[in-house]
Amino acid sequence: ENRIYAFTTTGTQGSEIHMAVGVSKKAALMPINKMLAISLFALALVTALGLSLARFYSNRFIMKPVNALREAAGRISTGDYSSRINFADGENELIAFNKVFDKMAETIEQEINTRRQAEELLQATNGRNQAMINAIPDLMFRISRDGVFLEYKPAEGVDTYMPPSEFLGKNIQQVMPRALAQQTLSVIDQTLQTGKMQVFEYQLIMKGE
């Protein structure tokens, strides 16, 4: 058995007594080993608790918000603009970012709905306007602000100055008499500036008549 010895000397000079005391090494180190075992156990327990808390915090305040953000972004990318994260637990930076994301998604959805409603209203208005235009029996032209013929609506029994293929897509100054072209451009400009209908009369010689 391994032992630990301690030596000492006592008595007066010339009559010294040398003493040696031995103790079992196992017995001597038992309190230290016990304290070390307790310390190691406590350290392992604290480490395990710390890892558990870290995992819990990570899942709740990092991974969960990130996954919620990723899923919501994926739904929005497929056209589901009503998608929200709605993750209100806590106040860390990721959750604050998710709240900003929800606000952004809400704004986008509102803008898309507003634009869709405007487009539907415009289509309905254009449909009504087209129906009214078709009900008018007169010959009509649609001309851009710079005088280009865009389209026309024929009228029964009324001929155009030239075949449509020769004036559509061309500027009025290229196909009409100079004076009439200038007058038409002037009226177009007045209409756009005032927002009111302008009326003017003109004579055009067709087929020598």
ABEGO torsion letter per residue (X at the ends): XBBBBBBBBBEBBGABBBBBBBBBAAAAAAAAAAAAAAAAAAAAAAAAAAAAAAAAAAAAAAAAAAAAAAAAAAAAAAGBAABBAGBABEABAAAAAAAAAAAAAAAAAAAAAAAAAAAAAAAAAAAAAAAAAAABABBBBBBBAAGBBABBBBBBGBBBABBAAAABGBBAAAABBAAAAAAAAAAAAAAAAAGBBBBBBBBBBBGGX
